[in-house]
Amino acid sequence: MKSLEELRVIRERMQGTVAYRSEHESLEEAAASEHGKYRTHVLVCGGTGCTSSGSQKIRERLDEEIRKNGLEEEVCVIKTGCFGLCALGPIMIVYPEGAFYSMVKEEDIPEIVEEHLAKGNIVKRLLYDETVKGEDVLPLQETNFYKKQHRVALRNCGVISPENIDEYIGTRGYEALGKVLTEMTPAEVIQVMLDSGLRGRGGAGFPTGMKWKFAAANEADQKYVCCNADEGDPGAFMDRSVLEGDPHVVLEAMAIAGYAIGASQGYIYVRAEYPIAVERLNIAIKQAREYGLLGEDIFGSGFDFDIELRLGAGAFVCGEETALMTSIEGNRGEPRPRPPFPALKGLFQKPTILNNVETLANIPQIILNGPEWFASMGTEKSKGTKVFALGGKVNNTGLVEIPMGTTLREIVEEIGGGIPKGKKFKAAQTGGPSGGCIPAENFDVPIDYDNLIAIGSMMGSGGLIVMDEDTCMVDIAKFFLEFTVDESCGKCAPCRIGTRRMLEILEKITKGQGTMEDLDRLEELAAHLKSNSLCALGQTAPNPVLSTLRYFKDEYIAHIVDKKCPAGVCKDLLQYKINADKCKGCTLCARICPNGAISGKVKEPHAINPEKCLKCGACMEKCRFGAIYKE
């Protein structure tokens, strides 16, 4: 078991190594720091995104080329978590220069090793273009994607090796746990959380300190701390990235929570579809046990706490707290009526708190820096930062962490780099299937819990899907409702039947078979679901429909009255046509059509037979003259 003093020795030994990879240090400061025996650190992203695009082969080739050039004693290669700019993977950064290589190919590695690692000549043509300004190489923090971000939950992702506990300790890891066990009472820990204003990052935004206070007040022979890592929203990968890049922060925070409420056992409920996260959590738990940071008598304080993993089978409903606990117990993951709330009767009918990954990732820093530090960020009622998985019709897709109160415009246009191909912003969906669409008229609304609810959306866990002018909002509502119908556990009739009836109406509308009365039926069904569903999945399922009806009702009317999809998305309402003035009669479209729907002579305008057209769009995609259009 490591004592607090032994942890301090490790931190002093490792903090120079970690600081050497800091964008905030000058080259002179980095060169002078105590960074171990290596002069160069090469950080390769080992998150799911970059791994899927080949970063493991990049790392293997790096090791091979470094050996060939005899640089084993000078250069070390570190597998890290996500850097954030997922669209640019595979990613690697070379320190102390901070050279950010993006979309790295295996064949690029020999040149990078021979020129940069051996000779010190940065290969500028392979750098992320925003970091190159004339002869200078800019720090990553000065690029548009990063300069408005403020990393708290993600502070170690892309900086440390997630499989090396000593590197986490080098960032003051487990120091917060040592502080609460040796200097603070449980009540004082809870008060710090209350003063910080931290609210749950899993969706509802319930005050974390209040949740802990309720559980601490209930006496029991056993209490539990659960971590919700069952991230199920389409397009969301915030929690996965924290687990892959900084797993120890979750373990430390859970132990702090256990001390605060009097629990000795924790469970992390993580998706089985996250194999990298599961692997790194297992490694982290093993290391923490070996160091005595989990188990019995931690830091000689008499406090016992251990953590186990439980793998989820991919059911979206298990993101709901009571369904998650039911699943941990070995039963079918279905929600239970509340009250009683988990703080009184949760896992195995004992007092339990459940926090999601991002919420927990903030806690050690709040303990170390004080509640005032955290409360100084964000807005009056929404303190701190929020991590978003930015995706959809935006140039810079990836993981971003911004202070609460940042506007949607700043996220999309500055951090996200705007909409591709000069298209106009139309809406953004936050909160996944439980959230709603934010239209262009609210582009400058500061993002926080209360503002999003006021405009018909919600924070959710942090998925942020951007949509442009080519998006059909009726189709978007149908997409999210299809997801909810598939994921409903079926336990309560309002959700099981009501979501399906709503989906059937949306399908009618997108096929041009809807009536104006259907819009009234949608709102009536939505009201029944909200008031009668057993859990939040059913209660929030109508939100995408209601928000699109609120802001884009004209599109619904166009589908119903005009039998047209203004965005040209709904196939049943589309017709492909050929502009005779632009058609050159090259015959390519006729040759590519899979159903022989296009006819015409060579060098004469062609025509499309609407009855034979499959509306596959192959002709429009291949036409070199822009003669084919849809309406």
Buried (B, 14 or more C-beta within 10 A) or exposed (E): BBEBEEBBEBBEBBBBBBBBBBBEBEEEEBEEBEBEEBBBBBBBBBBBBBBEBBBBBBBEBBBEBBEEBEBEEBBBBBBBBBBBBBBBBBBBBBBBBBBBBBEBEEEBBBBBBBBBBBEEEBBBEBBBEBBBEEEEBBBBBEBBBBEBBBBBBBBBBBBBBBBBBBBBBBBBBBBBBBBBBEEBEBEEBBBBBBBBBBBBBBBBBEBBBBBBBBBBEBEBEBBBBBBBBBBBBBBBBBBBBBBBBBBBBBBBBBBBBBBBBBBBBBBBBBBEBBEBBBBBBEBBBEBBBEBBBBBEEBBEBEBBBBBEBBBBEEBBBBBBBBBBBBBBEEEEBBBBEEEBBBBBBBBEBBBBBBBBBBBBBBBBBBBEBBBEBBBEBBBEEBBBBBBBBBBBBBBBBBBBBBBBBBBBBBBBBBBBBBBEEEBEBBBBBBBBBBBBBBBBEBBEBBBBBEBBBEBBBBBBBBBBBBBBBBBBBBBBBBBBBBBBBEBBBEBBEBBBBBBEBBBEBBBBBBBBBBEEEBBEBBEEBBEBBBEBBBBBBBBBBBBBBBBBBEBBEEBBBBBBEEEBBBBBBBBEBBEBBBEEEEBBBBBBBBEBBEEEBBEBEEEEBBBBEEEEBEBBBBBBEBBEEEBBBBE
